[in-house]
Amino acid sequence: MHEIGIASSILECVAAEAEKHPGAQLASVCVRIGELSNVDKDALEFAFEALTRDTGLEHLKLVVEWCPRRQKCIACSEEFAVQDYELACPKCGSSQTTCISGTELDIAYLELEEPCAKS
Amino acid sequence: MREVVEKKVLSENDRLAAGLRQRYHDENILCVNIISSPGSGKTALLERTLASYLPGHPVAVLTGDLQTDNDARRLARFGFPVRQIVTGGTCHLDARMIDRHLNELGFHGPGLLLVENVGNLVCPSSYDLGEHAKIVLLSVTEGEDKPLKYPGIFHRASLMLLTKTDLLPHVEFNPDLALENARKIHPEIEYIALSSRTGDGFDQWLHWLNALQYKVQQRAAAINS
């Protein structure tokens, strides 16, 4: 259960980014989580909610983009999603494939609402 | 307005881990990060490993636990520098803890740094400690399907150690199936079966460590030349 630490790191990053946009309202933060990242989506959402409570960030929405494991074939460059642990290339059958997605634990973007410009 | 961030969630840990990696490189230290469930035999592995080295051998241990310094006391008997990292509830070691305790341990390379992570197959796999290799232990009293249940760590580990093989006659455990499952997740994962009680497989394990140390030293020499 390290999702509290993960949520806390996300919020530290959000705070640092928010400083670059003084006065802007934070709407959401999108994180990319790979299936091999060992982060549980529900536990992360729970931790995020707990850590933002009574901080003025209750309205900040956590958007989770789930990234399944994908491999790329070294022989024919085919990219494919892994199903039932099958790592061999579905196109040419080669077993020489490399992981290209599924380990993500990234902050992708922040949605901000800028304050209305004074006329 | 969308502000693209594109940053690792654990970028601060990654930054500290990069500092450790540089330090290992500069001081010619091989660091391995040993990870398993509680009770898979990490400390027993380290005890027999340390027992195999002659006094003065350049090796040190950092061992992590939620509470108690029992493991450090077990390991200190062999006369090498050992330090307990009590995490106080945190379920993994992070780069900041290693940095601090390595300084306090006062260990300098060239040599081997063995890091025994907190017993947990999930969280430790997310935190880079600047190590050259993650090593995952699976004991024969667990299930053969553990690699499928905890794919993250088996995907990241360079080596899988099957431990407690002396118990194989007494348990229903199929080593071939365990290895097959690990290689479904990570086809290149290396594999050694051993018993810290009888010493079976230890030649292979010590050879693996020596070979990795040699490889890391050669790589460092090539970069520095």
Boltz contact constraints between the chains, C-beta under 6 A:
constraints:
  - contact:
      token1: [A, 2]
      token2: [B, 91]
      max_distance: 6.0
  - contact:
      token1: [A, 2]
      token2: [B, 92]
      max_distance: 6.0
  - contact:
      token1: [A, 2]
      token2: [B, 123]
      max_distance: 6.0
  - contact:
      token1: [A, 6]
      token2: [B, 9]
      max_distance: 6.0
  - contact:
      token1: [A, 9]
      token2: [B, 9]
      max_distance: 6.0
  - contact:
      token1: [A, 9]
      token2: [B, 10]
      max_distance: 6.0
  - contact:
      token1: [A, 10]
      token2: [B, 9]
      max_distance: 6.0
  - contact:
      token1: [A, 17]
      token2: [B, 5]
      max_distance: 6.0
  - contact:
      token1: [A, 36]
      token2: [B, 151]
      max_distance: 6.0
  - contact:
      token1: [A, 36]
      token2: [B, 152]
      max_distance: 6.0
  - contact:
      token1: [A, 36]
      token2: [B, 155]
      max_distance: 6.0
  - contact:
      token1: [A, 38]
      token2: [B, 122]
      max_distance: 6.0
  - contact:
      token1: [A, 38]
      token2: [B, 125]
      max_distance: 6.0
  - contact:
      token1: [A, 38]
      token2: [B, 126]
      max_distance: 6.0
  - contact:
      token1: [A, 38]
      token2: [B, 152]
      max_distance: 6.0
  - contact:
      token1: [A, 85]
      token2: [B, 184]
      max_distance: 6.0
  - contact:
      token1: [A, 105]
      token2: [B, 9]
      max_distance: 6.0
  - contact:
      token1: [A, 106]
      token2: [B, 8]
      max_distance: 6.0
  - contact:
      token1: [A, 107]
      token2: [B, 5]
      max_distance: 6.0
  - contact:
      token1: [A, 107]
      token2: [B, 7]
      max_distance: 6.0
  - contact:
      token1: [A, 107]
      token2: [B, 9]
      max_distance: 6.0
  - contact:
      token1: [A, 109]
      token2: [B, 2]
      max_distance: 6.0
  - contact:
      token1: [A, 109]
      token2: [B, 4]
      max_distance: 6.0
  - contact:
      token1: [A, 109]
      token2: [B, 5]
      max_distance: 6.0
  - contact:
      token1: [A, 110]
      token2: [B, 3]
      max_distance: 6.0
  - contact:
      token1: [A, 110]
      token2: [B, 5]
      max_distance: 6.0
  - contact:
      token1: [A, 111]
      token2: [B, 2]
      max_distance: 6.0
  - contact:
      token1: [A, 112]
      token2: [B, 1]
      max_distance: 6.0
  - contact:
      token1: [A, 112]
      token2: [B, 3]
      max_distance: 6.0
  - contact:
      token1: [A, 114]
      token2: [B, 1]
      max_distance: 6.0
